[in-house]
Amino acid sequence: MGPHFLLEFGTELGRARSLRINNADVAVTDSMMRDAMDTMIATQALEGAGGRIQYRRGAALIETIVTPIHLS
């Protein structure tokens, strides 16, 4: 599995909403991520049982390193 982004938002009902984006471009800057998240909020792109997203809570680039263990 390659790197992915985990975006966290707060909703109008006080709940947390997370979005995972696979195959992340590791060249994305903090500023680019803020702009993208602000666009998602402004366009009301995400809404669910917790209500519409209203603010950014956090974001992370997650990279997993897998090292095989040889058991022979």
DSSP file (Angstrom, degrees, kcal/mol; ACC not computed):
  #  RESIDUE AA STRUCTURE BP1 BP2  ACC     N-H-->O    O-->H-N    N-H-->O    O-->H-N    TCO  KAPPA ALPHA  PHI   PSI    X-CA   Y-CA   Z-CA
    1    1 A M              0   0    0      0, 0.0    63,-0.3     0, 0.0     3,-0.1   0.000 360.0 360.0 360.0 133.8    0.0    0.0    0.0
    2    2 A G        -     0   0    0      1,-0.2    21,-0.1    61,-0.1    60,-0.0  -0.147 360.0 -62.6 -84.8-176.4    1.3    3.4   -0.9
    3    3 A P        -     0   0    0      0, 0.0    21,-2.4     0, 0.0    20,-0.4  -0.298  54.6-172.6 -66.7 152.1    1.1    6.7    1.0
    4    4 A H  E     -A   62   0A   0     58,-2.3    58,-3.6    19,-0.2     2,-0.4  -0.976  20.9-122.0-142.9 158.4   -2.3    8.2    1.7
    5    5 A F  E     -AB  61  21A   0     16,-2.4    16,-2.4    -2,-0.3     2,-0.5  -0.776  14.1-158.3 -96.6 144.1   -3.7   11.4    3.1
    6    6 A L  E     -AB  60  20A   0     54,-2.5    54,-1.7    -2,-0.4     2,-0.4  -0.972  13.1-168.7-120.6 113.8   -6.0   11.4    6.1
    7    7 A L  E     -AB  59  19A   0     12,-3.2    12,-2.5    -2,-0.5     2,-0.4  -0.865   1.9-162.1-105.5 134.5   -8.1   14.6    6.3
    8    8 A E  E     +AB  58  18A   0     50,-3.1    49,-3.0    -2,-0.4    50,-1.8  -0.967  10.8 177.5-122.4 131.5  -10.1   15.4    9.4
    9    9 A F  E     -AB  56  17A   0      8,-3.1     8,-2.5    -2,-0.4     2,-0.4  -0.848  24.4-130.3-125.1 159.7  -12.9   17.9    9.5
   10   10 A G  E     -AB  55  16A   0     45,-2.5    44,-3.5    -2,-0.3    45,-1.5  -0.888  27.7-141.8-106.5 146.1  -15.4   19.2   12.1
   11   11 A T  E >   -A   53   0A   0      4,-2.5     3,-1.9    -2,-0.4    42,-0.2  -0.563  25.9-104.9-106.5 169.9  -19.1   19.2   11.3
   12   12 A E  T 3  S+     0   0    0     40,-2.2    39,-0.2     1,-0.3    41,-0.1   0.688 120.9  54.4 -64.0 -19.6  -21.9   21.6   12.0
   13   13 A L  T 3  S-     0   0    0     37,-1.1    -1,-0.3    39,-0.2    38,-0.1   0.237 123.0-102.6 -99.9  12.6  -23.2   19.2   14.6
   14   14 A G  S <  S+     0   0    0     -3,-1.9     2,-0.2     1,-0.3    -2,-0.1   0.681  80.2 128.1  79.4  17.9  -19.9   19.0   16.5
   15   15 A R        -     0   0    0     35,-0.4    -4,-2.5     1,-0.0     2,-0.3  -0.595  58.6-113.8-102.7 166.4  -18.8   15.7   15.1
   16   16 A A  E     -B   10   0A   0     -6,-0.2     2,-0.4    -2,-0.2    -6,-0.2  -0.775  25.1-168.0 -97.8 144.7  -15.6   14.6   13.4
   17   17 A R  E     -B    9   0A   0     -8,-2.5    -8,-3.1    -2,-0.3     2,-0.3  -0.996   4.7-164.2-133.5 128.0  -15.5   13.5    9.8
   18   18 A S  E     -B    8   0A   0     -2,-0.4     2,-0.4   -10,-0.2   -10,-0.2  -0.856   5.1-167.8-114.8 148.7  -12.5   11.8    8.2
   19   19 A L  E     -B    7   0A   0    -12,-2.5   -12,-3.2    -2,-0.3     2,-0.5  -0.995   7.3-155.7-135.6 127.7  -11.6   11.3    4.6
   20   20 A R  E     -B    6   0A   0     -2,-0.4     2,-0.5   -14,-0.2   -14,-0.2  -0.888   4.9-165.9-104.9 132.0   -8.8    9.0    3.3
   21   21 A I  E     -B    5   0A   0    -16,-2.4   -16,-2.4    -2,-0.5     3,-0.3  -0.955  13.2-149.8-120.2 112.6   -7.2    9.7    0.0
   22   22 A N  S    S+     0   0    0     -2,-0.5   -18,-0.2   -18,-0.2   -16,-0.0  -0.264  72.6  31.5 -76.9 164.7   -5.2    6.8   -1.4
   23   23 A N  S    S-     0   0    0    -20,-0.4   -19,-0.2     1,-0.1    -1,-0.2   0.911  85.0-160.8  55.7  49.1   -2.1    7.1   -3.7
   24   24 A A        -     0   0    0    -21,-2.4     2,-0.8    -3,-0.3    -1,-0.1  -0.258  19.2-124.8 -63.7 143.2   -1.1   10.4   -2.2
   25   25 A D    >   -     0   0    0      1,-0.1     3,-1.9     2,-0.0    -1,-0.1  -0.823  17.4-156.5 -86.4 109.5    1.2   12.8   -4.0
   26   26 A V  T 3  S+     0   0    0     -2,-0.8    -1,-0.1     1,-0.3    -2,-0.1   0.582  86.5  70.9 -68.3  -7.9    4.0   13.3   -1.5
   27   27 A A  T 3   +     0   0    0      2,-0.1    -1,-0.3    -3,-0.0     2,-0.2   0.508  69.3 117.5 -84.9  -4.5    4.9   16.6   -3.2
   28   28 A V    <   -     0   0    0     -3,-1.9     2,-0.1     1,-0.1    -4,-0.0  -0.451  58.6-142.4 -65.6 131.6    1.7   18.2   -1.9
   29   29 A T     >  -     0   0    0     -2,-0.2     4,-2.2     1,-0.1     5,-0.2  -0.448  22.4-107.8 -92.0 166.7    2.6   21.2    0.4
   30   30 A D  H  > S+     0   0    0      1,-0.2     4,-2.6     2,-0.2     5,-0.2   0.913 121.6  51.6 -56.9 -44.1    0.8   22.3    3.6
   31   31 A S  H  > S+     0   0    0      1,-0.2     4,-2.4     2,-0.2    -1,-0.2   0.901 108.5  50.2 -62.1 -42.9   -0.5   25.3    1.7
   32   32 A M  H  > S+     0   0    0      1,-0.2     4,-2.3     2,-0.2    -1,-0.2   0.893 111.4  49.1 -62.7 -40.1   -1.9   23.2   -1.1
   33   33 A M  H  X S+     0   0    0     -4,-2.2     4,-2.7     2,-0.2     5,-0.2   0.914 109.9  50.8 -68.1 -42.4   -3.6   20.9    1.4
   34   34 A R  H  X S+     0   0    0     -4,-2.6     4,-2.6     1,-0.2    -2,-0.2   0.931 111.6  48.5 -58.5 -45.6   -5.2   23.8    3.3
   35   35 A D  H  X S+     0   0    0     -4,-2.4     4,-2.0     2,-0.2    -2,-0.2   0.910 112.0  48.8 -61.7 -43.0   -6.5   25.2    0.0
   36   36 A A  H  X S+     0   0    0     -4,-2.3     4,-2.0     2,-0.2    -2,-0.2   0.918 113.2  46.5 -64.3 -43.7   -7.9   21.8   -1.0
   37   37 A M  H  X S+     0   0    0     -4,-2.7     4,-2.1     1,-0.2    -2,-0.2   0.898 111.0  52.3 -66.8 -39.5   -9.6   21.3    2.4
   38   38 A D  H  X S+     0   0    0     -4,-2.6     4,-2.9    -5,-0.2    -1,-0.2   0.870 108.4  51.9 -63.1 -36.2  -11.0   24.9    2.3
   39   39 A T  H  X S+     0   0    0     -4,-2.0     4,-2.3     2,-0.2    -1,-0.2   0.905 107.5  51.9 -66.0 -41.3  -12.5   24.2   -1.2
   40   40 A M  H  <>S+     0   0    0     -4,-2.0     5,-2.4     1,-0.2     6,-0.4   0.900 113.7  44.6 -61.1 -39.7  -14.2   21.1    0.1
   41   41 A I  H ><5S+     0   0    0     -4,-2.1     3,-1.2     3,-0.2    -2,-0.2   0.942 113.2  49.5 -68.5 -48.0  -15.7   23.1    2.9
   42   42 A A  H 3<5S+     0   0    0     -4,-2.9    -2,-0.2     1,-0.3    -1,-0.2   0.840 114.8  43.7 -62.6 -35.1  -16.7   26.0    0.7
   43   43 A T  T 3<5S-     0   0    0     -4,-2.3    -1,-0.3    -5,-0.2    -2,-0.2   0.423 106.2-126.6 -90.9   1.6  -18.4   23.8   -1.8
   44   44 A Q  T < 5 +     0   0    0     -3,-1.2    -3,-0.2    -4,-0.3    -4,-0.1   0.912  49.4 162.9  52.8  46.5  -20.1   21.7    0.8
   45   45 A A      < +     0   0    0     -5,-2.4     2,-0.5    -6,-0.2    -4,-0.1   0.757  55.7  49.5 -69.0 -26.7  -18.5   18.6   -0.8
   46   46 A L        +     0   0    0     -6,-0.4     7,-1.6     7,-0.1     2,-0.3  -0.959  59.5 153.0-123.1 128.0  -19.0   16.3    2.2
   47   47 A E  E     +C   52   0B   0     -2,-0.5     2,-0.2     5,-0.2     5,-0.2  -0.981  10.1 143.1-148.6 139.3  -22.2   15.8    4.2
   48   48 A G  E >   -C   51   0B   0      3,-1.0     3,-2.1    -2,-0.3   -31,-0.0  -0.701  68.1 -49.6-150.3-157.2  -23.4   12.9    6.2
   49   49 A A  T 3  S+     0   0    0      1,-0.3     3,-0.1    -2,-0.2     0, 0.0   0.775 131.4  56.7 -60.1 -26.9  -25.2   11.9    9.4
   50   50 A G  T 3  S-     0   0    0      1,-0.3   -37,-1.1   -34,-0.1   -35,-0.4   0.427 115.0-115.0 -85.1   1.1  -23.0   14.3   11.3
   51   51 A G  E <   -C   48   0B   0     -3,-2.1    -3,-1.0   -39,-0.2    -1,-0.3  -0.386  53.3 -27.8  94.9-176.2  -23.9   17.3    9.1
   52   52 A R  E     -C   47   0B   0     -5,-0.2   -40,-2.2    -2,-0.1   -39,-0.2  -0.424  67.7-106.1 -74.2 147.0  -21.9   19.4    6.7
   53   53 A I  E     +A   11   0A   0     -7,-1.6   -42,-0.3   -42,-0.2    -9,-0.1  -0.515  41.4 170.9 -70.2 142.5  -18.2   19.8    7.2
   54   54 A Q  E     +     0   0A   0    -44,-3.5     2,-0.3     1,-0.4   -43,-0.2   0.590  53.3  16.2-128.8 -21.2  -17.4   23.3    8.5
   55   55 A Y  E    S-A   10   0A   0    -45,-1.5   -45,-2.5   -14,-0.0    -1,-0.4  -0.995  72.0-101.5-155.3 158.9  -13.8   23.5    9.5
   56   56 A R  E     +A    9   0A   0     -2,-0.3   -47,-0.3   -47,-0.2     3,-0.1  -0.650  28.9 174.2 -80.3 133.4  -10.4   21.8    9.2
   57   57 A R  E     -     0   0A   0    -49,-3.0     2,-0.3     1,-0.4   -48,-0.2   0.701  61.0 -50.4-105.0 -33.6   -9.3   19.7   12.3
   58   58 A G  E     -A    8   0A   0    -50,-1.8   -50,-3.1     2,-0.0    -1,-0.4  -0.955  42.1-144.5 173.1 169.3   -6.1   18.2   10.8
   59   59 A A  E     -A    7   0A   0     -2,-0.3     2,-0.3   -52,-0.2   -52,-0.2  -0.986  13.5-173.4-153.2 149.6   -4.4   16.4    8.0
   60   60 A A  E     -A    6   0A   0    -54,-1.7   -54,-2.5    -2,-0.3     2,-0.6  -0.999  23.4-138.2-146.7 146.1   -1.7   13.8    7.7
   61   61 A L  E     -A    5   0A   0     -2,-0.3     2,-0.6   -56,-0.2   -56,-0.2  -0.936  29.3-158.7 -98.7 121.1    0.4   12.1    5.1
   62   62 A I  E     +A    4   0A   0    -58,-3.6   -58,-2.3    -2,-0.6     2,-0.4  -0.908  14.3 177.7-111.3 122.2    0.7    8.5    6.1
   63   63 A E        -     0   0    0     -2,-0.6     2,-0.5   -60,-0.2   -61,-0.1  -0.986  13.3-154.7-122.5 129.5    3.4    6.3    4.8
   64   64 A T        -     0   0    0     -2,-0.4     2,-0.6   -63,-0.3    -2,-0.0  -0.887   1.6-154.4-108.0 132.3    3.8    2.7    5.9
   65   65 A I        -     0   0    0     -2,-0.5     2,-0.6     2,-0.0    -2,-0.0  -0.918   9.1-164.4-105.8 124.5    7.1    0.9    5.8
   66   66 A V        -     0   0    0     -2,-0.6    -2,-0.0     2,-0.0     0, 0.0  -0.941   6.4-175.8-111.6 121.9    6.9   -2.9    5.5
   67   67 A T        -     0   0    0     -2,-0.6    -2,-0.0     2,-0.0     2,-0.0  -0.962  23.6-132.7-116.7 114.1   10.0   -4.9    6.3
   68   68 A P        -     0   0    0      0, 0.0     2,-0.6     0, 0.0    -2,-0.0  -0.334  11.1-142.7 -64.8 145.3    9.6   -8.6    5.7
   69   69 A I        -     0   0    0     -2,-0.0     2,-0.6     2,-0.0    -2,-0.0  -0.954  12.4-141.9-109.5 119.8   10.8  -10.9    8.5
   70   70 A H        -     0   0    0     -2,-0.6     0, 0.0     1,-0.1     0, 0.0  -0.722  16.7-174.6 -86.4 120.1   12.5  -14.0    7.1
   71   71 A L              0   0    0     -2,-0.6    -1,-0.1     1,-0.2    -2,-0.0   0.215 360.0 360.0-101.6  13.6   11.5  -17.0    9.2
   72   72 A S              0   0    0      0, 0.0    -1,-0.2     0, 0.0    -2,-0.0   0.453 360.0 360.0 -98.2 360.0   13.7  -19.7    7.5
